[in-house]
Amino acid sequence: MQNPEYESLKLENQLCFPLYAVSRKIIGLYTPHLKPLGLTYTQYLVFLVLSERDEITVGKLCEILYLDNGTLSPLLKTMQKNGYLKRERSTSDERTVYISLTEQGRQMLGNLKDIPEKVGKCVPVSPEKAVLLYQALYEMLHELS
């Protein structure tokens, strides 16, 4: 269809499409490293956050990962069932739930520490362009939030 009225609908004119497609490709690069460990990419992201903090509220984790509670809660329950983390209600406000890694979860971090470098080697972008892309994407993410 060559109608100029629909020019804005061309896939090649959509910023969202290459962002979506690249995101899927990048996440796919993690699969061979995470699948043998029994982890999903989103669980991996939870480990990344918990590697930086001893304890965090579920609400703060949702904020950091840009995920809603309905998405994150079942995932956290699975991770708890698998022995990687513990969830504890606050004694001062039972609506607040804290999560932290168990000993088994801390051991899993050892299995994850080399993944960023391994995946990074598969991404065809120079370190300089990666920094610029990172900055542009986070700027966009903050503006959209």
C-alpha positions in Angstrom: 0.0 0.0 0.0 1.7 3.2 -1.1 -0.9 5.6 0.3 1.1 8.5 1.9 -1.8 8.8 4.4 -0.4 5.7 6.1 3.3 6.7 6.1 3.2 6.9 9.9 2.1 3.3 10.1 5.2 1.9 8.3 7.1 -0.5 10.6 10.3 1.2 9.5 9.1 4.5 10.9 8.4 3.1 14.4 11.0 3.7 17.1 9.3 1.1 19.2 9.9 -1.8 16.8 13.8 -1.8 16.8 13.7 -1.3 20.6 11.4 -4.3 21.0 13.3 -6.4 18.5 16.8 -5.7 20.0 15.4 -6.2 23.5 14.2 -9.7 22.5 17.5 -10.5 20.8 19.6 -9.4 23.8 17.4 -11.3 26.3 17.8 -14.3 24.0 21.5 -14.1 24.4 21.1 -14.7 28.2 19.0 -17.9 27.7 21.9 -20.3 27.2 23.5 -19.1 30.4 20.3 -18.9 32.5 18.4 -21.9 31.4 20.9 -24.5 32.8 20.6 -22.7 36.1 16.8 -22.8 36.0 16.4 -19.1 35.9 14.4 -16.7 33.7 15.7 -13.4 32.6 13.4 -11.5 35.1 14.7 -13.7 37.9 18.2 -12.8 36.8 17.3 -9.1 37.1 16.1 -9.7 40.7 19.4 -11.4 41.5 21.2 -8.3 40.0 19.3 -6.0 42.3 19.7 -8.2 45.4 23.5 -8.5 44.7 23.7 -4.8 45.5 21.4 -4.7 48.5 21.0 -7.0 51.5 17.4 -6.3 51.9 14.8 -4.4 49.8 11.1 -3.9 49.8 9.0 -5.5 47.1 7.7 -2.0 46.2 11.3 -0.6 45.8 12.2 -3.7 43.6 9.1 -3.0 41.5 10.3 0.6 41.1 13.9 -0.3 40.2 12.8 -3.0 37.6 9.9 -1.0 36.2 7.6 -3.9 36.9 4.2 -4.0 38.7 3.5 -6.0 41.9 1.3 -8.4 40.0 4.1 -9.4 37.7 6.8 -9.5 40.4 5.0 -11.3 43.3 4.5 -14.7 41.6 8.1 -14.6 40.4 9.4 -13.8 44.0 7.2 -16.7 45.4 8.8 -19.1 42.9 12.3 -17.8 43.8 11.4 -18.3 47.5 10.1 -21.8 46.8 13.4 -22.6 45.0 15.3 -21.4 48.1 16.9 -18.3 46.7 15.3 -15.6 48.7 13.1 -15.0 51.8 10.2 -12.7 52.0 9.3 -11.2 55.4 6.5 -8.8 56.3 7.5 -5.6 58.1 6.6 -5.7 61.8 5.6 -2.0 61.7 3.5 -2.2 58.4 2.3 -5.6 57.3 1.6 -4.2 53.8 5.4 -3.9 53.3 7.3 -7.0 52.4 11.1 -7.2 52.5 13.1 -9.6 50.4 16.6 -10.8 50.8 18.8 -13.5 49.5 19.2 -16.8 51.4 22.6 -18.6 51.6 21.5 -20.6 48.5 20.7 -17.3 46.7 24.1 -15.9 47.5 25.7 -19.1 46.2 23.7 -18.6 42.9 25.3 -15.2 42.6 28.6 -17.0 42.1 27.1 -18.7 39.0 25.9 -15.4 37.6 29.0 -13.3 38.0 30.5 -14.1 34.5 27.2 -13.7 32.6 27.4 -10.0 31.9 30.9 -10.3 30.3 29.9 -13.4 28.3 26.7 -11.8 26.9 28.6 -8.5 26.4 31.0 -10.2 24.0 28.0 -11.3 21.8 26.6 -7.8 21.4 27.9 -6.1 18.3 28.4 -2.6 19.5 31.5 -0.8 20.5 32.1 0.2 24.2 31.7 3.9 23.2 28.4 3.3 21.4 27.2 1.2 24.3 27.8 4.0 26.7 25.9 6.4 24.4 23.0 3.9 23.9 22.8 3.2 27.7 22.6 7.0 28.4 20.0 7.6 25.7 17.8 4.7 26.9 18.0 5.6 30.5 17.1 9.2 29.7 14.1 8.0 27.8 13.1 5.6 30.5 13.2 8.3 33.2 11.3 10.7 31.0 8.6 8.1 30.4 8.3 7.3 34.1 
